[in-house]
Amino acid sequence: MMPAQETKNTSSSRDTLHEQYAKYFAGLIIIVACFLFLFHVGRGAFRDYDEAAYADAFRVTEASGDLMTMRRFENPWFDKPPLYFWSAIAIEKVIPDKEFAYRLPSALSGILSIILTMLIVYTAAESYLAASIAGGVALTSPMFLYAGRQLRMDVPVTAAILFTIFSFLKGLKDERWYAGVGVGIALGIMMKSVIGLLPLGFIAIFAFIHRNTSFFKSVYLWIGIAAMFVIAAPWHIYESVKFGSVFWDSYLFHLVIQRVGENILGGIAPPSNSVEYFNILLTWAQPWTTLFVLFIPVVWWMYRKGETVRDTFVFLLFPIGVLCIFLLAKTKLGYYLMPIYPFIAIFVALTTYWLFQRIRKRALRITALVVGVVLFIGGFANTIYVGYNYADNEQLIANEERNLGAFLNANPAPKLVYTYYWDYWDTIWYYGNGRVIQQMKDGQPIDSSFFLVMHSGYTYHFPPWFSSRLDVVYKGAAMTVYKFTYTPPRK
């Protein structure tokens, strides 16, 4: 039998070898992340509803010459703070491809989120192996990749949240990093309003679990808080002075408070209830959400036994707390869950690493590594499929709407454009340079010519006098556009 000291040295050598290989794996994860988030990110039209709506707001705001106040339909639009808009417009000055330029801040934020996820775990566990596991799990969370390839603020605000928490954890070892806490919160606020405040919940949970509030005494933390006001306050003050209560009624009451109390989306976008949030997490983040759930009793048991898993316990409570906040809000959208995915990865990685460290038998370690590789391969395949093909029908519709927008630009007459049982307007509006689109109602009086947008696969029963005046001017797999020629009645 091998002496105990020799066994310990052998185990230590294996751990060192794992760490060396993990460095390369972490680098590979970053390279793959760059490819997945950036590959053909500019391909495809902006989608209804949010992508095209944001792009149209960018277009109108830039045309107005006032880059401080976002605008849509020529009116002030306080739906989101302007940081994403500013970054996208700056990129557009260099890269004129709007689809690529407007989506690039989100894609870069996705890459940054993967890196920050690994840095957070490395800071907590001081292990390249644990960090690479976290990066791999975050990268193979398909909905995170899907959202990060769109013109949306959800992944960028997640990057700001991760940076804030990374700065806080680094500050525990080097207090100069505490300055980054305020900077990160400010960037999050300027990206997506109050969602940027979520790291305060993490800090509160950390202080409670660790019984540690000494960081409040650090001058660097207060320097960061001062920086937060310097970054975030000017725009809010500017809008307050310029628009007064109108700004706050829309920016805070309607878009924050009202979202909590009622569904302001009007039921047009899933999920419509809390159960669907769980369905999204359990369906589109496999196998990691299953591991997350299975690891909860393990970490609780370790915590109760007094094991050194307090950081892991914090990373368990934080995403659960964030999910509870989103569950309480009446307005629900699957994209709101984006800040949760990296923290699922962090919790899974820290727990996996803790368990792996306690496996001493070589055969069991090899088995664990093989299982891990299989899970990553499955997660990667799922990510590729979902990240690039989820909601393909929406992209098909958006591409055809882009074609229609170009057609309307080339054909200013007739001026009127109607839709009939067609619920997607924003993309047509954007690519049609704001061409007014109205919904046709049954029995509506007709006194002029117009274009009519309808589904290609539907069967419509119109009166013969109406059908005889419809001519197909565009036909695609999803939509057909007709021109109705009006003939005045004979007197």
N, C-alpha and C positions, 0 to 999 in steps of 0.2 A: 504493500500500500504506500502511496506517495505521502511524504510528510506534509503536515498542514501548511507550513511556510512555503513549500514548493508549490502546493496547490494554489495558494494565494498569489504567488508571483506569476504563475501561469495564467490565472484569471486576469490579473492586472495587465499582462502582456497582450491578451486577447482584446481587452478593453481599449488599450492604446492602438491596436491595429484597426479596430472598428472606428475609432475616432479619426485615424488617418484616411481611411476610405471614405468616411462620412464627409470630410472636407471636399473631396472631389464630387461627391453626390450632391452636396449643397450647391456647388458651382454649376453642375449640370442642371439642377432644378431652375436656377436663374436663367440659364440659356434657353431652356425649354419654355419657361414662362414668357420670355421675350418673343419667342416664335409664336406661341399660342395666342397671346394677346394682340400681336401686331400683324399677323399674317392675314392679308386681305381685309384688314379692319375697315378700309374705306369702300369696300365693295358692297353694293346694295343700297337702295334708297333709304332715307330716314323713315322709320316706321311710325304709324299711329300707335298710341296717341302721343306719348311724351316726346319721343325723338323729334318728330316733325313739328310739334308745338314749340319745343325749345329752339329748334333751328329757325323757325319762323320768327320767334322773339329775337333771336340773334340778328336776323336780317333786318327787321324793322328798327331795332335799337341802333345798329350800325348806321343805317340810312338816316336816322334822326340826328346824328352827330353828337348826341348826349350819351356818353358811355357810362355815366353814373346811374342813370335810371333805365331799367329794362322796360321795353315797350312791346305791346302786341295789339294788333288791330288799331294801331296808331295811338293807343292809350297807355298810361303807366301800368306796368305789370309787375306786381310784387310777389310773384309766386316763389321765386328763389333769389337769394343774394347773388351778386354779380361775379364772384371769383372765377367760376367755371367759364362764364362768358368772356371775361377778360383774357384768360389763358387761351381759350379757343380762338379768339380774334387775333391774338398775337401770333399764334401758330399759322393762322390763315394768311397772314402777311408774308410768310415764308413759303408755305405750301398752299397754293390756291385751291386744291381739291377740297371742297367743303366737307364732304362726307368723311374724308380722312382727317382733316384738321379739327373738325368738331368732335370727333370720337377719340382723337389721340390723347387728350387729358385723362379720359376715363381709362384707356388702355394702359397708359404709363402709370396711373394710380394702381391698377391691378398688379402690375409688375412690382411696384414699390410695396404694395401690401404683402406680397409673397415674401419679399426680402425682410420687411419689418416683422412679419410673423416669425421668421427664423431667428432674427436678432433678439426678439423678446424671449424666445425659448432658450437661446444660448445664454442670455443674461440671467435667466432664472435657474437653468440647470448646469451651465458651464460645460456643455457637451455639444459637439458638432453632430453627433448621432441624433440626439434629441431634436436639435434645430433642423436637421435635414428631414426628419420624419414630419415635423410640423409643416415645413415648406412643401413637402410632397403631398400631404393631406390637403392643405389649402389649395394647391394647384389642381388637385384632382377633385375639387368640389365644383361640379359642372355649372351650376347656376351662377356661381361667382364669376367664372370665365364668361358666361353668356352675357351677364350684365356689364362686365368690364369691357366688352366690345361694342357698347352702345353709348349714345349721347345721353348719359344719365349722371346724376350727382351721387348716387348711392355708393359706388365703389370709391370715388374720390374722398367722400366724407369718411369712409371706412379707413382709408389710408391716413387721414388726419387723426382719427381716433387711435389707430395703432401707433402712430408717431408719438402722440401724447403719452400713451401708456409706456412705450419704450423709454421715453425721456424720464418718466417718473421712476421706473425700475432702475435705470442707469444712475439716476440721482441718488439712490440709496447707497451707491458705492462711490460716486463722484458727484457731489452736490451741485456742481456747475450745470449738470444736465437738467436740474429742476427748472431752469429757465425755459427749456423746450416745452414744458407742460402748458404754460400760457400761450406760447406760440402755436402749438398744435390745436388747442381749443379754439383760438381765434381763426385759424385756417378752416377748421370744421364748421364754425358758425358762418363764416363767409362763403362756405360751400353749400351748406344745407341747414342753415338756421340752428334751431335748438338741438338738433341731432348731434351737433358738435360738442354739446355739453355732456354726452354720455360717459366720457372718461371720469367725470366727477363721481359717478356711481362706482366705478372700479376703485378709485382712490379711497372712497368711503368703506367699501368692503374690505380692502386691504388693511386699512387702519383698524377696523374692528377685529378681523381675524388675527392680525399680528399684534394687536394692542400697542400700536406704534403711531404716534402723531408728531414725532420729533421733526418731521419734514416741514411742518409749519414754521419752524424757527429759522429755516434756511433763507438767507437774504436772496439767494438765486431764485427761489420759488416766487418771491414777491417781485423780483425783476421780471420774471416771466409773466406774472399777472399784469404788471404795468405794460409789458409788450402786447399782451392780449388786448388791452383797451386801445393802445396805439394803432393796432392793426384793424380791429373790428369796429371801434366806435365811430370813426369819421364817416363812413358810409351811412350808418344808421342815423347819425346826427344830421347829415346832409339831407337825407330823405325826410326826416322829421321836420326840419325847418322848411323844406320846400312844399311838402304835402300835408303836414300836420297829422291830425287824427285819421285821415284817409289812409295814410301809410300803415299806421299801427292796426287799424281795423282790418285791413286786408292781410298784412304780413304776419301779425301775431294772432288776431282773433280768428279770422277765417281759415288761415292755412295751418294753424297749430291747434288752438283751443277747439275750434269747430270740428277738426278732424277727429279729435278724441271723443266728442259728444255725438257725432252723427257721421254717416257715410256720405261725404261730399262728392264721391265719384258717381253717385246715382246708380250703382249696381252695374256699371258698364265694364268693370274690370275685376277679375278674380284676385284673391279669394273673397267670397261673400260672407264667410263665417270663420270662426276660430279654428274649427276642425281642419279646414283646408290649409291653414298655416302648417299644421303638423304633417299633413299629407305632402306638402311641398318639401319640408325638411326630410321626411322619411323616404320620399320617392327620389328626389333630385340631389341628395347628398350621400348616397350610399357608396361604400359600406360604412362611412365614418359616423353617421348619426346612430347607426346600430351599435358601434363600438362606444360611442359617447354614452348611450343609455346603459350599456352593460358595465361600463367603468364607474358609473355613479356609486353603486353600492360598494365597489372595491375601494374607492377613495374615501368614502364615508367610514368604512371599517378601518382603513389605515389612519384616518384622522382621529378616530375615537381611541385607537391604540397608542396615540402619541407619536406616530411616525412623522418624519419631517416632510410633510406634504401640504403645508399651509398655502404655499404659492399655487399648487395644483388645485386646492380647494377654492381659492379665490377665482381661479380661471374656470371653475365649475359654476360658481354662484353668479358671476357676471353675465355670461350669455343667457342663463336662465332668467335673470332679472330683466335683461333687455327684451327677451321674448315676452315676458309677462307685461311689460309696458306696451308692446305692440299688440298683444292680445286684448288689452283693456280698451285700446282705441277702436272706435267704431269704423273708421276708414281703414281698410286693409288692402295691402298690395304686396304681392310676393317680393318685389324689389326692396321693400322696407327691411327684409331679413338679411340683407347683405352684410351688415356689421357682425352678424352672429357667426358666419362661416369660418373666419380666421380663428375665432376663439374656440370653436369646436375642434379645429386643427391643433391649437395650442394645448387644450385639455387632453385630447387623445394622445398627442406626442409625449407630454410629460408623464402621463400614466403608463404608457407603453414603455418608455425608457425606465421608469421606476421598476416595473415588473421585470424587464429584461435584465437589469442590473442584478436582480436576485436569482437569476437562473445560473447555476454553476456547472451543470452537466453540459458537456459539449454537444451531445446529440440533441438535447432540448433547445439549445441556442440555435443550432443549425435549423431545426424544425421551425422555430419562431421566425428566423430570417426568411425561410422559404415561404411561410404563410404570409409574412409581410410583403414579400415581392409579388406574390399572387394577388394580394389585395390591391397593391399599387397598380399592377397591370390592369386589373378589372376596373379600378377607379379611373385610370387614364383612358381606357377605351370608352367608358361611359362619358367622361369629360369631353373627349373629342366629338362623340356623337351628339351630345346635348349642346355643348358649347357652340357648335357650328350648324346644327340642324334643328334645334328646338324651335318650335313655332315657325317652321318653314313656310307654312301657308301665309302667315303674316308678312313674311318677306316677299313672297310672290305677289301679294296684293299691293304692297308698298312699291315694288318695282313697276307694276302696271299703273299705279297712280302717278308715279313719276312720268311715265310715258304720256299719261293724260294731261298732266300739268304742262309738259312741253307742247302738246297738241293745242291746248287752250291758249298758250302764249302765241302760237303761230296762227291762231284763228280767233281774233277778238270778237268776231260776230258769228252767231248771235251772242249777245252779252250775257244773257241769263244761262245759268247752269243749275240743273236740278238733280237731286238723287231720289231714287225711289227704293225704299227698303235697303238702303246702303248706308251703313253706319260709320264708314271711314272717310273723314274729310280732311284732316290736318295735312296729310301728305300731299293731296291734290292742291290744297290751299298754298302750301309752301312752294312747290315746284311750279304752280301757276301764278307765282308772284302776287298772291293775295286776291286772286279772282274770287268773287263772291259766289258762294255755293248755298243753295237753299234746298230744303226738303219738300218734295211734292206730296201733297195730301190728296186722298181720294175725293173726287167731286170738286176739286179746285178749278175756278174759272180760268180759261186760257185765252189770252188775247195777244200773244206774240210768239215768235219762234224761240227755240231754246235747245240746249244740249241736255240729254237725259242719261244719267249713269245708273246702271242696274247690274245685278249679278248675272253672270253668264249661264250658270247652271239652273236658274229658276225658270219656271213657266209662268208667264203673266197673261192675264185675260183682260185685254182692253177692248173697248168698243171698236168696231170696224173703221169708223171715221178717224179714230185716233191712230190705230195701228197702221193705216194706209199712208200716214204722213210721217212715219218713222223710218229713217234711213240709217243703217249702220255706218259709223265713221271710224270706230275702233272696236276690235274684238280681241280679247285675251282669254286666258284660261280662267281668270277670276271675275273679270268685269267686261261689260259691253257698253259702249257709248253710242247713243243714237242722236241724230239731229231731227228735231221736230220742226217741220216747216208750216208756219201758220198762214192760213189763207182767210182773209176777212170774209164774212158772210155777205152774200149778194143782197143788195137792197131792193 
